[in-house]
Amino acid sequence: MSVMNKILVLVCFLSLGVMQAQEVESQYEKDGDIIKVTHFYDNGNVKEQGFYKDKLLDGKWVRFDESGKKTVEAYYSKGRKVGKWFVWTKNEVKEVSYENNAVANVQTKNENTQLAVK
């Protein structure tokens, strides 16, 4: 078998593997009037998880990066942004306070600062 044929066979096998890779479907769990939603990355790790009530974002929502590290913790009430949100970046944490669905205050802390997060 020539080198070109070997490369062609290898490309075909790789293409089949990619075509057969399945996307991970979101999960929806209903408990009364609350729906817990979990979205996933293609690698199977959780991308985002939170709740809906009456078709509106409600309660705690958490987002993760592809490796599973938490990047955002957010809170909603009847679709409106409320309370303290936390956003983790490489070297810092931003604490964003919401009032009346608008940013009221932002504090930035370095990675060594201890936060009391629920």
Number of C-alpha atoms within 10 A of each C-alpha: 5 7 8 9 10 11 11 12 12 12 12 11 12 12 11 11 11 9 9 9 10 11 11 14 12 14 12 12 11 12 8 7 9 17 20 16 16 19 18 18 18 14 13 15 16 22 22 20 18 20 22 21 17 11 12 15 20 23 19 17 20 19 20 19 14 15 12 13 13 18 17 18 21 19 21 21 16 14 16 16 21 22 16 19 22 22 16 19 13 8 9 14 21 17 18 19 18 19 13 10 14 12 15 12 11 14 10 14 15 13 13 9 10 9 11 5 8 5
